[in-house]
Amino acid sequence: MSDLNLEARAAERGGTLHLEILERLRNYLVESDIADGGRIPERELCMLFGVSRTPMREALKVLASEGLVELLPNRGARMKALSVHEIKELFDLMGGLEALAGRLACEKISDEEFGEIEALHHEMYARYLRKDRSGYFFCNQKIHESIFLNARNDALSTMARTLQARLRRVRYAANQDEDGERWRTAVHEHELILDALRRRDANGIAALLFAHLRQTQEAVLRGIRTDV
């Protein structure tokens, strides 16, 4: 069903319009070709989603708090650009948090919960084979989120959600290299991470997750240097 009926559909089923717009707008901006620092076309997006300016602006405020966009006084919003320094710092911090989450998950995850992550991995791989970058990224992020969930540490998960939101756009772009080499490597890294989790190898998964984030960081920085 078309996004043009979003507002009507949300009202029909008693859903929360704000949350639905927020999720769709977040995904749209992450996958869009709007350049860093580029203006966000609010009017066009309102038409695309079939909503008024008020809920659109409320969603943009949330995305600004997440660090994805930047609000301009009386001038709308634009994509927030991360500096090279910020990217390095955020990825290093995210790598540390994911390494800790992996350690804790190895201690606490059940066989059933591992099976759910394994199923996500298989779905992610199927998306990779179909060259479905959007579907792949969704599964990829769900795997990382599931590791944090199974760490069973609310403070850790809260910190991670903030960083994940700020890095979502550049993480999506990391696998966009033309020859697909980083994408292939990332899939292999996920296979190793899954195997370490299966064996409850806390040291192994911590090292793999940190290295995975470091490699993603390098892919992001290579893309930035190429664009310059």
Secondary structure, DSSP 8 states (H G I E B T S, - for coil): --GGGHHHHHHHTT--HHHHHHHHHHHHHHHS---TT-B--HHHHHHHHT--HHHHHHHHHHHHHHTSEEEETTTEEEE----HHHHHHHHHHHHHHHHHHHHHHHHH--HHHHHHHHHHHHHHHHHHHTT-HHHHHHHHHHHHHHHHHHHT-HHHHHHHHHHHHHHHHHHHHHT--TT-HHHHHHHHHHHHHHHHHHTT-HHHHHHHHHHHHHHHHHHHHHHHHHH-
